[in-house]
């Protein structure tokens, strides 16, 4: 299981998500950034940041 913490790219945000699939995590995070943080444009560099901060759940514990 992989996990992502939004606070790794948006300081202070406690939202997180988990999935076996990295693409699901990226899609959920992009939706979260749009809905919660008001992002209208998701740049490729943002997607790369998301991917760089995805970790295996046992690593996050």
N, CA, C and O atoms as a Maestro MAE file, in Angstrom:
{
 s_m_m2io_version
 :::
 2.0.0
}

f_m_ct {
 s_m_title
 :::
 protein
 m_atom[244] {
  # First column is atom index #
  i_m_mmod_type
  r_m_x_coord
  r_m_y_coord
  r_m_z_coord
  i_m_residue_number
  s_m_chain_name
  s_m_pdb_residue_name
  s_m_pdb_atom_name
  i_m_atomic_number
  :::
  1 25 0.845 -1.180 0.000 1 A "UNK " " N  " 7
  2 3 0.000 0.000 0.000 1 A "UNK " " CA " 6
  3 2 0.890 1.244 0.000 1 A "UNK " " C  " 6
  4 15 1.864 1.326 0.748 1 A "UNK " " O  " 8
  5 25 0.540 2.200 -0.846 2 A "UNK " " N  " 7
  6 3 1.284 3.454 -0.926 2 A "UNK " " CA " 6
  7 2 0.460 4.558 -0.262 2 A "UNK " " C  " 6
  8 15 -0.766 4.477 -0.191 2 A "UNK " " O  " 8
  9 25 1.152 5.587 0.219 3 A "UNK " " N  " 7
  10 3 0.471 6.678 0.898 3 A "UNK " " CA " 6
  11 2 1.058 8.018 0.475 3 A "UNK " " C  " 6
  12 15 2.216 8.113 0.069 3 A "UNK " " O  " 8
  13 25 0.221 9.055 0.581 4 A "UNK " " N  " 7
  14 3 0.658 10.412 0.267 4 A "UNK " " CA " 6
  15 2 0.054 11.363 1.288 4 A "UNK " " C  " 6
  16 15 -1.138 11.290 1.586 4 A "UNK " " O  " 8
  17 25 0.872 12.246 1.817 5 A "UNK " " N  " 7
  18 3 0.451 13.275 2.767 5 A "UNK " " CA " 6
  19 2 0.522 14.627 2.067 5 A "UNK " " C  " 6
  20 15 1.598 15.032 1.627 5 A "UNK " " O  " 8
  21 25 -0.598 15.330 1.954 6 A "UNK " " N  " 7
  22 3 -0.608 16.621 1.257 6 A "UNK " " CA " 6
  23 2 0.343 17.623 1.918 6 A "UNK " " C  " 6
  24 15 0.922 18.470 1.237 6 A "UNK " " O  " 8
  25 25 0.502 17.530 3.219 7 A "UNK " " N  " 7
  26 3 1.377 18.450 3.935 7 A "UNK " " CA " 6
  27 2 2.819 18.431 3.457 7 A "UNK " " C  " 6
  28 15 3.584 19.340 3.779 7 A "UNK " " O  " 8
  29 25 3.206 17.416 2.696 8 A "UNK " " N  " 7
  30 3 4.569 17.385 2.158 8 A "UNK " " CA " 6
  31 2 4.757 18.401 1.039 8 A "UNK " " C  " 6
  32 15 5.885 18.781 0.725 8 A "UNK " " O  " 8
  33 25 3.640 18.849 0.427 9 A "UNK " " N  " 7
  34 3 3.745 19.881 -0.605 9 A "UNK " " CA " 6
  35 2 2.944 21.138 -0.266 9 A "UNK " " C  " 6
  36 15 3.208 22.204 -0.822 9 A "UNK " " O  " 8
  37 25 1.969 21.026 0.640 10 A "UNK " " N  " 7
  38 3 1.193 22.180 1.101 10 A "UNK " " CA " 6
  39 2 1.313 22.209 2.626 10 A "UNK " " C  " 6
  40 15 0.553 21.536 3.322 10 A "UNK " " O  " 8
  41 25 2.255 22.979 3.140 11 A "UNK " " N  " 7
  42 3 2.490 23.001 4.588 11 A "UNK " " CA " 6
  43 2 1.203 23.258 5.384 11 A "UNK " " C  " 6
  44 15 0.425 24.162 5.077 11 A "UNK " " O  " 8
  45 25 1.011 22.434 6.410 12 A "UNK " " N  " 7
  46 3 -0.128 22.581 7.295 12 A "UNK " " CA " 6
  47 2 -1.349 21.767 6.906 12 A "UNK " " C  " 6
  48 15 -2.272 21.626 7.708 12 A "UNK " " O  " 8
  49 25 -1.374 21.231 5.699 13 A "UNK " " N  " 7
  50 3 -2.526 20.426 5.272 13 A "UNK " " CA " 6
  51 2 -2.372 19.008 5.826 13 A "UNK " " C  " 6
  52 15 -1.320 18.386 5.680 13 A "UNK " " O  " 8
  53 25 -3.423 18.513 6.458 14 A "UNK " " N  " 7
  54 3 -3.367 17.179 7.061 14 A "UNK " " CA " 6
  55 2 -4.032 16.098 6.209 14 A "UNK " " C  " 6
  56 15 -4.097 14.942 6.628 14 A "UNK " " O  " 8
  57 25 -4.526 16.453 5.023 15 A "UNK " " N  " 7
  58 3 -5.177 15.480 4.143 15 A "UNK " " CA " 6
  59 2 -4.169 14.429 3.694 15 A "UNK " " C  " 6
  60 15 -2.994 14.726 3.476 15 A "UNK " " O  " 8
  61 25 -4.652 13.192 3.560 16 A "UNK " " N  " 7
  62 3 -3.796 12.114 3.065 16 A "UNK " " CA " 6
  63 2 -4.649 11.104 2.299 16 A "UNK " " C  " 6
  64 15 -5.875 11.096 2.413 16 A "UNK " " O  " 8
  65 25 -3.994 10.269 1.532 17 A "UNK " " N  " 7
  66 3 -4.678 9.220 0.789 17 A "UNK " " CA " 6
  67 2 -3.773 8.004 0.689 17 A "UNK " " C  " 6
  68 15 -2.553 8.094 0.827 17 A "UNK " " O  " 8
  69 25 -4.417 6.847 0.442 18 A "UNK " " N  " 7
  70 3 -3.684 5.579 0.310 18 A "UNK " " CA " 6
  71 2 -4.255 4.803 -0.866 18 A "UNK " " C  " 6
  72 15 -5.447 4.891 -1.163 18 A "UNK " " O  " 8
  73 25 -3.405 4.052 -1.522 19 A "UNK " " N  " 7
  74 3 -3.836 3.189 -2.619 19 A "UNK " " CA " 6
  75 2 -2.688 2.259 -2.980 19 A "UNK " " C  " 6
  76 15 -1.527 2.531 -2.672 19 A "UNK " " O  " 8
  77 25 -3.030 1.161 -3.635 20 A "UNK " " N  " 7
  78 3 -1.997 0.282 -4.178 20 A "UNK " " CA " 6
  79 2 -1.446 0.844 -5.485 20 A "UNK " " C  " 6
  80 15 -0.391 0.419 -5.956 20 A "UNK " " O  " 8
  81 25 -2.167 1.800 -6.064 21 A "UNK " " N  " 7
  82 3 -1.859 2.300 -7.391 21 A "UNK " " CA " 6
  83 2 -1.417 3.767 -7.327 21 A "UNK " " C  " 6
  84 15 -2.166 4.622 -6.856 21 A "UNK " " O  " 8
  85 25 -0.214 4.050 -7.794 22 A "UNK " " N  " 7
  86 3 0.314 5.415 -7.781 22 A "UNK " " CA " 6
  87 2 -0.559 6.372 -8.589 22 A "UNK " " C  " 6
  88 15 -0.735 7.525 -8.196 22 A "UNK " " O  " 8
  89 25 -1.106 5.910 -9.708 23 A "UNK " " N  " 7
  90 3 -1.954 6.766 -10.540 23 A "UNK " " CA " 6
  91 2 -3.201 7.203 -9.780 23 A "UNK " " C  " 6
  92 15 -3.647 8.340 -9.935 23 A "UNK " " O  " 8
  93 25 -3.773 6.318 -8.959 24 A "UNK " " N  " 7
  94 3 -4.931 6.686 -8.143 24 A "UNK " " CA " 6
  95 2 -4.567 7.783 -7.149 24 A "UNK " " C  " 6
  96 15 -5.325 8.733 -6.953 24 A "UNK " " O  " 8
  97 25 -3.418 7.645 -6.533 25 A "UNK " " N  " 7
  98 3 -2.970 8.656 -5.568 25 A "UNK " " CA " 6
  99 2 -2.795 10.003 -6.252 25 A "UNK " " C  " 6
  100 15 -3.216 11.028 -5.716 25 A "UNK " " O  " 8
  101 25 -2.184 10.015 -7.421 26 A "UNK " " N  " 7
  102 3 -1.992 11.272 -8.143 26 A "UNK " " CA " 6
  103 2 -3.345 11.886 -8.497 26 A "UNK " " C  " 6
  104 15 -3.546 13.084 -8.301 26 A "UNK " " O  " 8
  105 25 -4.269 11.087 -9.012 27 A "UNK " " N  " 7
  106 3 -5.590 11.600 -9.398 27 A "UNK " " CA " 6
  107 2 -6.337 12.162 -8.188 27 A "UNK " " C  " 6
  108 15 -6.919 13.244 -8.266 27 A "UNK " " O  " 8
  109 25 -6.323 11.435 -7.077 28 A "UNK " " N  " 7
  110 3 -7.001 11.899 -5.867 28 A "UNK " " CA " 6
  111 2 -6.369 13.190 -5.348 28 A "UNK " " C  " 6
  112 15 -7.068 14.098 -4.897 28 A "UNK " " O  " 8
  113 25 -5.058 13.257 -5.417 29 A "UNK " " N  " 7
  114 3 -4.359 14.442 -4.925 29 A "UNK " " CA " 6
  115 2 -4.642 15.646 -5.810 29 A "UNK " " C  " 6
  116 15 -4.841 16.749 -5.300 29 A "UNK " " O  " 8
  117 25 -4.665 15.460 -7.105 30 A "UNK " " N  " 7
  118 3 -4.999 16.548 -8.019 30 A "UNK " " CA " 6
  119 2 -6.416 17.050 -7.728 30 A "UNK " " C  " 6
  120 15 -6.643 18.259 -7.680 30 A "UNK " " O  " 8
  121 25 -7.360 16.144 -7.535 31 A "UNK " " N  " 7
  122 3 -8.726 16.545 -7.178 31 A "UNK " " CA " 6
  123 2 -8.729 17.335 -5.878 31 A "UNK " " C  " 6
  124 15 -9.397 18.364 -5.777 31 A "UNK " " O  " 8
  125 25 -7.986 16.861 -4.886 32 A "UNK " " N  " 7
  126 3 -7.892 17.544 -3.595 32 A "UNK " " CA " 6
  127 2 -7.307 18.953 -3.762 32 A "UNK " " C  " 6
  128 15 -7.825 19.913 -3.192 32 A "UNK " " O  " 8
  129 25 -6.242 19.071 -4.535 33 A "UNK " " N  " 7
  130 3 -5.628 20.380 -4.752 33 A "UNK " " CA " 6
  131 2 -6.608 21.353 -5.396 33 A "UNK " " C  " 6
  132 15 -6.633 22.535 -5.051 33 A "UNK " " O  " 8
  133 25 -7.409 20.859 -6.326 34 A "UNK " " N  " 7
  134 3 -8.396 21.715 -6.989 34 A "UNK " " CA " 6
  135 2 -9.515 22.111 -6.030 34 A "UNK " " C  " 6
  136 15 -9.862 23.288 -5.931 34 A "UNK " " O  " 8
  137 25 -10.081 21.131 -5.324 35 A "UNK " " N  " 7
  138 3 -11.245 21.377 -4.484 35 A "UNK " " CA " 6
  139 2 -10.912 22.111 -3.192 35 A "UNK " " C  " 6
  140 15 -11.631 23.029 -2.799 35 A "UNK " " O  " 8
  141 25 -9.839 21.720 -2.535 36 A "UNK " " N  " 7
  142 3 -9.528 22.264 -1.214 36 A "UNK " " CA " 6
  143 2 -8.614 23.479 -1.273 36 A "UNK " " C  " 6
  144 15 -8.797 24.435 -0.518 36 A "UNK " " O  " 8
  145 25 -7.636 23.445 -2.160 37 A "UNK " " N  " 7
  146 3 -6.645 24.511 -2.200 37 A "UNK " " CA " 6
  147 2 -6.876 25.493 -3.350 37 A "UNK " " C  " 6
  148 15 -6.104 26.437 -3.517 37 A "UNK " " O  " 8
  149 25 -7.935 25.282 -4.146 38 A "UNK " " N  " 7
  150 3 -8.302 26.232 -5.191 38 A "UNK " " CA " 6
  151 2 -7.374 26.262 -6.389 38 A "UNK " " C  " 6
  152 15 -7.382 27.227 -7.154 38 A "UNK " " O  " 8
  153 25 -6.578 25.223 -6.564 39 A "UNK " " N  " 7
  154 3 -5.674 25.190 -7.720 39 A "UNK " " CA " 6
  155 2 -6.479 24.984 -9.002 39 A "UNK " " C  " 6
  156 15 -7.281 24.053 -9.089 39 A "UNK " " O  " 8
  157 25 -6.272 25.832 -9.977 40 A "UNK " " N  " 7
  158 3 -6.980 25.687 -11.245 40 A "UNK " " CA " 6
  159 2 -6.104 25.045 -12.311 40 A "UNK " " C  " 6
  160 15 -6.607 24.397 -13.229 40 A "UNK " " O  " 8
  161 25 -4.797 25.226 -12.191 41 A "UNK " " N  " 7
  162 3 -3.850 24.646 -13.132 41 A "UNK " " CA " 6
  163 2 -2.901 23.744 -12.363 41 A "UNK " " C  " 6
  164 15 -2.239 24.179 -11.421 41 A "UNK " " O  " 8
  165 25 -2.839 22.485 -12.771 42 A "UNK " " N  " 7
  166 3 -1.905 21.538 -12.157 42 A "UNK " " CA " 6
  167 2 -0.762 21.346 -13.148 42 A "UNK " " C  " 6
  168 15 -0.932 20.737 -14.205 42 A "UNK " " O  " 8
  169 25 0.384 21.866 -12.793 43 A "UNK " " N  " 7
  170 3 1.552 21.796 -13.676 43 A "UNK " " CA " 6
  171 2 2.228 20.426 -13.583 43 A "UNK " " C  " 6
  172 15 2.107 19.733 -12.573 43 A "UNK " " O  " 8
  173 25 2.935 20.048 -14.638 44 A "UNK " " N  " 7
  174 3 3.689 18.786 -14.588 44 A "UNK " " CA " 6
  175 2 4.650 18.735 -13.395 44 A "UNK " " C  " 6
  176 15 4.871 17.666 -12.827 44 A "UNK " " O  " 8
  177 25 5.217 19.872 -13.016 45 A "UNK " " N  " 7
  178 3 6.135 19.877 -11.864 45 A "UNK " " CA " 6
  179 2 5.404 19.535 -10.569 45 A "UNK " " C  " 6
  180 15 5.991 18.938 -9.666 45 A "UNK " " O  " 8
  181 25 4.130 19.909 -10.473 46 A "UNK " " N  " 7
  182 3 3.336 19.555 -9.290 46 A "UNK " " CA " 6
  183 2 3.090 18.054 -9.249 46 A "UNK " " C  " 6
  184 15 3.183 17.431 -8.191 46 A "UNK " " O  " 8
  185 25 2.778 17.476 -10.403 47 A "UNK " " N  " 7
  186 3 2.580 16.021 -10.482 47 A "UNK " " CA " 6
  187 2 3.865 15.307 -10.085 47 A "UNK " " C  " 6
  188 15 3.822 14.295 -9.385 47 A "UNK " " O  " 8
  189 25 5.005 15.825 -10.525 48 A "UNK " " N  " 7
  190 3 6.288 15.215 -10.162 48 A "UNK " " CA " 6
  191 2 6.540 15.328 -8.658 48 A "UNK " " C  " 6
  192 15 7.077 14.402 -8.049 48 A "UNK " " O  " 8
  193 25 6.155 16.458 -8.056 49 A "UNK " " N  " 7
  194 3 6.293 16.608 -6.600 49 A "UNK " " CA " 6
  195 2 5.434 15.576 -5.876 49 A "UNK " " C  " 6
  196 15 5.877 14.953 -4.912 49 A "UNK " " O  " 8
  197 25 4.211 15.404 -6.345 50 A "UNK " " N  " 7
  198 3 3.312 14.414 -5.736 50 A "UNK " " CA " 6
  199 2 3.974 13.039 -5.795 50 A "UNK " " C  " 6
  200 15 4.075 12.350 -4.780 50 A "UNK " " O  " 8
  201 25 4.420 12.646 -6.977 51 A "UNK " " N  " 7
  202 3 5.045 11.332 -7.159 51 A "UNK " " CA " 6
  203 2 6.271 11.164 -6.265 51 A "UNK " " C  " 6
  204 15 6.502 10.085 -5.720 51 A "UNK " " O  " 8
  205 25 7.051 12.227 -6.116 52 A "UNK " " N  " 7
  206 3 8.273 12.156 -5.311 52 A "UNK " " CA " 6
  207 2 7.969 11.954 -3.823 52 A "UNK " " C  " 6
  208 15 8.812 11.455 -3.077 52 A "UNK " " O  " 8
  209 25 6.764 12.341 -3.395 53 A "UNK " " N  " 7
  210 3 6.410 12.238 -1.980 53 A "UNK " " CA " 6
  211 2 5.486 11.065 -1.666 53 A "UNK " " C  " 6
  212 15 5.015 10.940 -0.535 53 A "UNK " " O  " 8
  213 25 5.224 10.215 -2.637 54 A "UNK " " N  " 7
  214 3 4.473 8.978 -2.392 54 A "UNK " " CA " 6
  215 2 5.433 8.007 -1.724 54 A "UNK " " C  " 6
  216 15 6.563 7.820 -2.174 54 A "UNK " " O  " 8
  217 25 4.968 7.396 -0.647 55 A "UNK " " N  " 7
  218 3 5.838 6.429 0.029 55 A "UNK " " CA " 6
  219 2 5.079 5.141 0.300 55 A "UNK " " C  " 6
  220 15 3.849 5.115 0.336 55 A "UNK " " O  " 8
  221 25 5.840 4.079 0.489 56 A "UNK " " N  " 7
  222 3 5.242 2.822 0.903 56 A "UNK " " CA " 6
  223 2 4.778 2.980 2.339 56 A "UNK " " C  " 6
  224 15 5.459 3.601 3.155 56 A "UNK " " O  " 8
  225 25 3.622 2.420 2.646 57 A "UNK " " N  " 7
  226 3 3.022 2.628 3.964 57 A "UNK " " CA " 6
  227 2 3.952 2.220 5.095 57 A "UNK " " C  " 6
  228 15 3.991 2.907 6.116 57 A "UNK " " O  " 8
  229 25 4.694 1.147 4.960 58 A "UNK " " N  " 7
  230 3 5.596 0.735 6.023 58 A "UNK " " CA " 6
  231 2 6.723 1.744 6.232 58 A "UNK " " C  " 6
  232 15 7.258 1.853 7.335 58 A "UNK " " O  " 8
  233 25 7.092 2.494 5.164 59 A "UNK " " N  " 7
  234 3 8.103 3.544 5.288 59 A "UNK " " CA " 6
  235 2 7.561 4.737 6.078 59 A "UNK " " C  " 6
  236 15 8.308 5.418 6.780 59 A "UNK " " O  " 8
  237 25 6.251 4.982 5.954 60 A "UNK " " N  " 7
  238 3 5.629 6.145 6.596 60 A "UNK " " CA " 6
  239 2 5.376 5.921 8.078 60 A "UNK " " C  " 6
  240 15 5.179 6.879 8.826 60 A "UNK " " O  " 8
  241 25 5.380 4.680 8.500 61 A "UNK " " N  " 7
  242 3 5.074 4.375 9.915 61 A "UNK " " CA " 6
  243 2 6.203 4.752 10.848 61 A "UNK " " C  " 6
  244 15 6.095 4.557 12.059 61 A "UNK " " O  " 8
  :::
 }
 m_bond[243] {
  # First column is bond index #
  i_m_from
  i_m_to
  i_m_order
  :::
  1 1 2 1
  2 2 3 1
  3 3 4 2
  4 3 5 1
  5 5 6 1
  6 6 7 1
  7 7 8 2
  8 7 9 1
  9 9 10 1
  10 10 11 1
  11 11 12 2
  12 11 13 1
  13 13 14 1
  14 14 15 1
  15 15 16 2
  16 15 17 1
  17 17 18 1
  18 18 19 1
  19 19 20 2
  20 19 21 1
  21 21 22 1
  22 22 23 1
  23 23 24 2
  24 23 25 1
  25 25 26 1
  26 26 27 1
  27 27 28 2
  28 27 29 1
  29 29 30 1
  30 30 31 1
  31 31 32 2
  32 31 33 1
  33 33 34 1
  34 34 35 1
  35 35 36 2
  36 35 37 1
  37 37 38 1
  38 38 39 1
  39 39 40 2
  40 39 41 1
  41 41 42 1
  42 42 43 1
  43 43 44 2
  44 43 45 1
  45 45 46 1
  46 46 47 1
  47 47 48 2
  48 47 49 1
  49 49 50 1
  50 50 51 1
  51 51 52 2
  52 51 53 1
  53 53 54 1
  54 54 55 1
  55 55 56 2
  56 55 57 1
  57 57 58 1
  58 58 59 1
  59 59 60 2
  60 59 61 1
  61 61 62 1
  62 62 63 1
  63 63 64 2
  64 63 65 1
  65 65 66 1
  66 66 67 1
  67 67 68 2
  68 67 69 1
  69 69 70 1
  70 70 71 1
  71 71 72 2
  72 71 73 1
  73 73 74 1
  74 74 75 1
  75 75 76 2
  76 75 77 1
  77 77 78 1
  78 78 79 1
  79 79 80 2
  80 79 81 1
  81 81 82 1
  82 82 83 1
  83 83 84 2
  84 83 85 1
  85 85 86 1
  86 86 87 1
  87 87 88 2
  88 87 89 1
  89 89 90 1
  90 90 91 1
  91 91 92 2
  92 91 93 1
  93 93 94 1
  94 94 95 1
  95 95 96 2
  96 95 97 1
  97 97 98 1
  98 98 99 1
  99 99 100 2
  100 99 101 1
  101 101 102 1
  102 102 103 1
  103 103 104 2
  104 103 105 1
  105 105 106 1
  106 106 107 1
  107 107 108 2
  108 107 109 1
  109 109 110 1
  110 110 111 1
  111 111 112 2
  112 111 113 1
  113 113 114 1
  114 114 115 1
  115 115 116 2
  116 115 117 1
  117 117 118 1
  118 118 119 1
  119 119 120 2
  120 119 121 1
  121 121 122 1
  122 122 123 1
  123 123 124 2
  124 123 125 1
  125 125 126 1
  126 126 127 1
  127 127 128 2
  128 127 129 1
  129 129 130 1
  130 130 131 1
  131 131 132 2
  132 131 133 1
  133 133 134 1
  134 134 135 1
  135 135 136 2
  136 135 137 1
  137 137 138 1
  138 138 139 1
  139 139 140 2
  140 139 141 1
  141 141 142 1
  142 142 143 1
  143 143 144 2
  144 143 145 1
  145 145 146 1
  146 146 147 1
  147 147 148 2
  148 147 149 1
  149 149 150 1
  150 150 151 1
  151 151 152 2
  152 151 153 1
  153 153 154 1
  154 154 155 1
  155 155 156 2
  156 155 157 1
  157 157 158 1
  158 158 159 1
  159 159 160 2
  160 159 161 1
  161 161 162 1
  162 162 163 1
  163 163 164 2
  164 163 165 1
  165 165 166 1
  166 166 167 1
  167 167 168 2
  168 167 169 1
  169 169 170 1
  170 170 171 1
  171 171 172 2
  172 171 173 1
  173 173 174 1
  174 174 175 1
  175 175 176 2
  176 175 177 1
  177 177 178 1
  178 178 179 1
  179 179 180 2
  180 179 181 1
  181 181 182 1
  182 182 183 1
  183 183 184 2
  184 183 185 1
  185 185 186 1
  186 186 187 1
  187 187 188 2
  188 187 189 1
  189 189 190 1
  190 190 191 1
  191 191 192 2
  192 191 193 1
  193 193 194 1
  194 194 195 1
  195 195 196 2
  196 195 197 1
  197 197 198 1
  198 198 199 1
  199 199 200 2
  200 199 201 1
  201 201 202 1
  202 202 203 1
  203 203 204 2
  204 203 205 1
  205 205 206 1
  206 206 207 1
  207 207 208 2
  208 207 209 1
  209 209 210 1
  210 210 211 1
  211 211 212 2
  212 211 213 1
  213 213 214 1
  214 214 215 1
  215 215 216 2
  216 215 217 1
  217 217 218 1
  218 218 219 1
  219 219 220 2
  220 219 221 1
  221 221 222 1
  222 222 223 1
  223 223 224 2
  224 223 225 1
  225 225 226 1
  226 226 227 1
  227 227 228 2
  228 227 229 1
  229 229 230 1
  230 230 231 1
  231 231 232 2
  232 231 233 1
  233 233 234 1
  234 234 235 1
  235 235 236 2
  236 235 237 1
  237 237 238 1
  238 238 239 1
  239 239 240 2
  240 239 241 1
  241 241 242 1
  242 242 243 1
  243 243 244 2
  :::
 }
}
